[in-house]
Amino acid sequence: MIGVTQPEPAWWTTSVVYQVYPRSFADSDGDGIGDLRGITSRLDYLHRLGIDVLWLSPIYPSPQDDNGYDISDYQGVDPLFGTLADLDELIAQAHARGIKVVMDLVVNHTSDEHPWFVESRSSTDNPRRDWYWWRPARPGTVPGEPGSEPTNWGSFFSGPAWEYDEASGEYFLHLFSRKQPDLNWENPEVRKTVHRMMRWWLDRGVDGFRMDVINMISKELPLRDGVVSPGAVHGDGGPFYLCGPRIHEFLAEMHAEVVAGHESTLLTVGEMPGVTVEQARMFTDPARHEVDMVFQFEHVSLDQGDGKWDLRPLELTALKHSLGRWQEGLAESGWNSLYWNNHDQPRAVSRFGDDGEHRVRSAKLLGTVLHLHRGTPYVYQGEELGMVNAPFAAIEDFRDIESVNHYRHAVELGAQPAEVLDALRTMGRDNARTPMQWDASTHAGFTSGTPWIAVNPDHVEVNAEAAVADPDSVFHHYRRLIELRRTVPAVAHGDFTMLLPDDPVVYAFTRRLDDVELLTVANFSGEPVRPGLPDWQEWLGTELLLGNVAGSSGPELAAWEARVHRRTVAR
Ligand code: NOJ
């Protein structure tokens, strides 16, 4: 394209983000809960892995009803995790290693113990009343009785999305737990206050924000009933709060007020359940100045039917179709976030791979497939070790409010406890939250005290110390993948073509930049397979950039084998 200057790709297009769930990462003071000093003490490990950005799940003061996603002070640090000085030190130490730090921004809701909410609930004419969603009971009903809620919406954590406040005779909205009241973003003071708080963090040296359920901040007015699907207890409020009418305006305003002028150094990523490709393209179109990238949920919903506890088998063709559509949809403008794991998802190896015989190989395969897509990869703590789901025996082993509430409600409604437990074991968020496995010692080197949730007993084998020492480990495979993104421009910037979309076990695609073409081919099964690629024979003669089966180069892929080939093609 003669005469046209392409804009420099943003720095995060060649970056890899590592997510730390502070509660479960490293405990420095023996109280059984991870903390900031613990994280700082492990920065060399992260540096060795080669990541560019550290995303910290919430460390703010919080009653910990939802493990910190219920914030009672946006400008402090919970004593559980340390002090602001500890955080400053963590940021300084991360920066010294070339690692940026991104904070979790949870502003769809606060804790009910946040002073704003305490004031808001204190009287109907308090100036902060309108900072939250207060509504009278449904007309013609008795306030406080079941069924009197202002709308029929269910909360994500079971039960209705409205809580009755006896003192004022009104209800407040909480899409999550009753201790997480939703902020009213229609109120300009709320927005201004959040912007000010964000600027305060930037001034303190943070490098961006991961924005919690940010596509829920704009609600469609008037608030009204959603459709009740057959067999459901509550109506679906989603259509009224997912990507609501003012969402683009609110994000553009936030960008203008907080991010503008700092784009070249910051990262913003919006967590957006239910977002479509078309909406994501708008949110991430650089010309619209909203967010850099979004987390979408399509590929982590394919093994679920009616809600997350309704387990369905995963079809590889559906996974390829979904991820391929996202690659295509954001090819010309916008940008993808790439993830298998985070603190809300079960462990990827147990979910998409084989957590038995082929644990190591399938963990490497999953990393390879994900990191070779176009977008910014996110690694969740322990993923680089191939950590797997936990062997929870009974409901008492779970800690997560979502799982505990679901169990109680489902059993109350007549479900079989064993079946509910089975769903929790497969899909529950606590799978991701068992402590990071540092070594083979008691409690995996996570704490010298009693861990807040049990350590996976497999830590005697699956742990960071062993992985770092073994050049053939999942850890070193991830290290190579991260390095590849930095050293082979086609990984970050090449275009993407999905191959063999209908093949039930082979995941194959190419990436192309100028005269370089990369082929990623992976066998998502425990049986050997010969990929049905028309030019497979030609690829076999090309450079093998990365693989997960030593010495393998023949036409058959072994169980859970993945390869990345490189060749030069005519421009
Ligand atoms: C999404 C977060 O990732 C999850 O952990 C949390 O429970 C909800 N948002 C509510 O903040």
Boltz pocket constraint, residues with backbone or C-beta under 6 A from the ligand:
constraints:
  - pocket:
      binder: B
      contacts: [[A, 66], [A, 69], [A, 70], [A, 106], [A, 176], [A, 212], [A, 213], [A, 271], [A, 343], [A, 344]]
      max_distance: 6.0
